[in-house]
């Protein structure tokens, strides 16, 4: 599987994310080990990694200093 391809479950996750947070900025970044999802809502930023295996690896919330 090409690391920039999404599984059906990952596409559904992104669709739910955009539906639940319509005012958020959702950006996808290609990475060596999958795709990084960056969600920005106001000053809050959250990251998650979509792995080629289909797994979702959540990162911690980054707050403004």
C-alpha positions as CSV (number, residue, x, y, z in Angstrom):
1,X,0.0,0.0,0.0
2,X,1.3,3.4,-0.9
3,X,1.8,5.5,2.3
4,X,-0.3,8.3,0.9
5,X,-3.4,6.1,0.4
6,X,-6.2,6.0,2.9
7,X,-8.3,3.1,4.0
8,X,-12.1,3.3,4.0
9,X,-12.1,3.5,7.8
10,X,-9.6,6.4,7.7
11,X,-11.7,8.3,5.1
12,X,-14.8,7.8,7.3
13,X,-12.8,9.1,10.3
14,X,-11.9,12.3,8.3
15,X,-15.5,12.7,7.1
16,X,-16.8,12.5,10.7
17,X,-14.0,14.9,11.9
18,X,-15.0,17.5,9.3
19,X,-18.7,17.0,10.0
20,X,-18.3,17.4,13.8
21,X,-15.8,20.3,13.6
22,X,-17.1,22.4,10.7
23,X,-15.1,25.5,11.8
24,X,-11.8,23.7,12.2
25,X,-9.0,23.7,9.7
26,X,-8.1,20.2,8.8
27,X,-4.8,19.7,7.0
28,X,-3.2,16.4,5.8
29,X,0.6,16.1,5.6
30,X,2.4,13.2,3.9
31,X,5.0,11.5,6.1
32,X,7.3,8.5,5.9
33,X,5.0,6.4,8.1
34,X,1.6,7.4,6.9
35,X,-0.3,10.7,6.9
36,X,-0.3,13.3,9.7
37,X,-3.7,15.0,10.3
38,X,-3.5,18.5,11.8
39,X,-6.6,20.0,13.2
40,X,-6.7,23.6,14.2
41,X,-9.6,25.2,16.1
42,X,-8.8,28.7,17.3
43,X,-5.6,28.4,19.3
44,X,-5.9,24.7,19.8
45,X,-3.9,22.3,17.7
46,X,-4.3,18.5,17.7
47,X,-2.3,16.0,15.7
48,X,-3.0,12.4,14.7
49,X,-1.2,9.9,12.5
50,X,-3.0,7.7,10.0
51,X,-0.7,4.7,9.5
52,X,-0.6,2.6,6.3
53,X,-1.9,-0.4,8.2
54,X,-5.1,1.5,8.8
55,X,-4.4,2.3,12.5
56,X,-5.0,5.8,14.0
57,X,-2.3,6.9,16.3
58,X,-3.4,10.0,18.3
59,X,-0.9,12.5,19.5
60,X,-1.3,14.8,22.5
61,X,-3.0,18.2,22.4
62,X,-0.6,21.2,21.9
63,X,-1.7,24.3,23.7
64,X,-0.5,27.9,23.1
65,X,2.3,29.0,25.3
